[in-house]
Amino acid sequence: MSSPPDAARSSGSASAVRRCPIGVEPAPGNRVSARVWAPACRSVQLLVGPEERAVALEPEGDGYFSALVEEVPVGGLYRFQLDDGPAFPDPASRFQPDGPEGPSQVVDPSAFAWTDTGWTGCGLRGQVIYEMHIGTFTPEGRWDAAARELPRLAELGVTVLELMPVAEFPGRFGWGYDGVDLFAPTRLYGDPDDMRRFVDRAHALGLAVILDVVYNHLGPSGNYLSRFAPDYFTTRYKNEWGDALNFDGPNCGPVREFFRANAAFWIDEYHLDGLRLDATQQIFDDSTPHIIQEIGQAVRQAARGRGTLLIGENESQQAAMATPVERGGYGLDALWNDDFHHTAQVALTGRNEAYYTDYRGTPQELLSAVKHGFLYQGQWYRWQGKRRGSPAYGLPRPTFVTFLQNHDQIANSGRGQRVHALTTPGRLRALTALLLLGPGTPMLFQGQEFAASAPFYYFADHEPGLAGKVEEGRGEFLSQFPSLATPAMRAHLMRPQDEETFRRCTLDHAERDIHAEVWALHRDLLRLRREDPVFRGQGDGGLDGAVLGEEAFALRFFGGCGDDRLLLVNLGRDLRLEVLPEPLLAPPVGRDWTPLWSSEDPRYGGCGIAPLESPDSGWRLPGHAAVVLAAKEVVPDGERGEGNGASAQETHG
């Protein structure tokens, strides 16, 4: 029961010095500035503290209500009461200490003592991304525990942490894609300053931090936006996960403002270095400029000169997403390249069910994905029964984020198996070399760097009625894989709502030492990528490739003055090339090939490095392996000692 509204109110505009257009923010003198958009309501009251002292907000017009409210301390709890009816959390709450159903808490975003004043942000080139789920990254599942592991990631060679969504969501665990309080970091991982400490620590180690945000839908439980304004949503578009957001219909202006403000909020108040936009094909906007363009502009403005990184997931592979605004695009920096993953997965496992149907995992596909980004750029796509993608020529190669694993693809294996459990060690080492030395922007999924034994399932803790529907929906989705649709396999699928499903996904970082060979493989490849001038150029000097056999190919990186690199990958059995009618295998004038790195080095769990080149019998490419050759100046015969050519053991370490 709420008490009568306070008669006394402070004069002046409640929005004069606000950081965000709506929400409750501290103001001088133990006051708060409260502002909310509730066009369907006649009145709005702020209920303050445990006693729920009621303070009426004044109507501003256009559906907004605001007030400067006395005696509301930082840390105080509050809710909004609509039309003398039920009370709800703040749509722009900065923290929900008791979850989406509880009251909101006043947070002072300026109180944290940042130490990253010299941090200049990040751009796209040269980055190595690491996708992380805070809840399973450590047994504690909290920001402070995750921060303790960051020095090892910096040592590994990671440069950007991509956090799976952290906006408040219902339940005890989840992936985060059902967020409902988009300005509030979930209480499950700590409080807002815990998140700030994590980012501050990452910056001190030279690690950028970007956040996966969901601007295509809100979760089905704990979402109260429509109680404030039904116009947050629209039925004009069909959305895969519920009601679409209203970015182009009646009353869409405040909706667009809300999401622009949210994007800027993470950059401003948490010093994040950018965003990853989930499922952009489900962000519907038929107006100009597109909301994605405006979100990018808001991020860059909030960064105040710091470098930022905007990455999109776009299943339909529309190159316009990553085309500069001045050339008619939406202005994102990079896009996830599912095509690279899909063809690599088929090459690694030999299986092409469901959405892998239109991939064969051939050397030509792998080469094309490295050279051109998307494989489907407008051709017929049999699995969907329509054309897929658009021409991506002209997009820089780093635009394409490449990966062998991510949260979706591991979970979609049915049993949550990581790719090292689905292929041979040699094949995985070889394609890891292609991933980490290739010209795209590589991304690792947490634990990939040490072949984590923990699976990664889909998990979500909803109330029982909804949990059953989610479990059923998950089973239906996986049934597109015939092998997962059998009764025998369905019996082995984990239930998303079971806590054990969540707990089994927790990483054990002691496995870095147990699986030291895998860690060393990733560390050395990332060092080679970072320190070698040709690989560091990400194909700037030119890039070409050739198929050498049924499962073998060569990728040549052209450097300046003949300082080329040759990456040879063989996913099949040993291959003998007794004749070499392929110009890309010829060394530059006055130079010869010499070994630089091999995936068969015993330090990586390989079977040893055999001579690659023989003077009288051509080349022998080892099976399930990758070899890197560097073009070095020819040593005169009189000075040539044993081991010159492609038989030396001098691999990069």
Buried (B, 14 or more C-beta within 10 A) or exposed (E): EBEEBBEEBEEEEBBEEBBBBBBBBBBEEEBBBBBBBBBBBEBBBBBBEEEBBBBBBEBBEEBBBBBBBBBBEEEBBBBBBBEEEEBBBBBBBBBBBEBBEBBBBBBBBEEBEEEBEEBEBBBBBBBBBBBBBBBBBBEBBBBBBBBEBBEBBBEBBBBBBBBBBBBBBBBEBBBBBBBBBBBBBBBBBBBBBBBBBBBBBBBBBEBBBBBBBBBBBBBBBBBBBEBBBBBBBBEEBEBEBBBBBBBBBEBBEBBBBBBBBBBBBBBBBBBBBBBBBBBBBBBBBEEEBBBBBBBBBBBBBBBEEBBBBBBBBBBBBBBBBBBEBEEEBBBBBBBBBBBBBBBBBBBBBEEBBBBBBBBEBBBBBBBBBBBBBBBBBBEEBEBBEEEBBBEBEEBBBBBBBBBBBBBBBBBBBBBBBBBBBBBBBBBBBBBBBBBBBBBBBBBBBBBBBBBBBBBBBBBBBBEEEBBEEBBEEBBEEBBBBEEBBEEEBEEEBBBBBBEEBBBBBBBBBEBBEEBBBBBBBBBBBBBBBEEBEBBEBBBBBEBBBBBBBEBBBBBBBBBEEBBBBBBBBBBBEEBEBEEEEEEBBEBBEEBBBBBBBBBBBEEBBBBEBEBBBBEEEEBBBBBBBBBBBBBBEBEEEEEEEEEBBBBBEEBBE
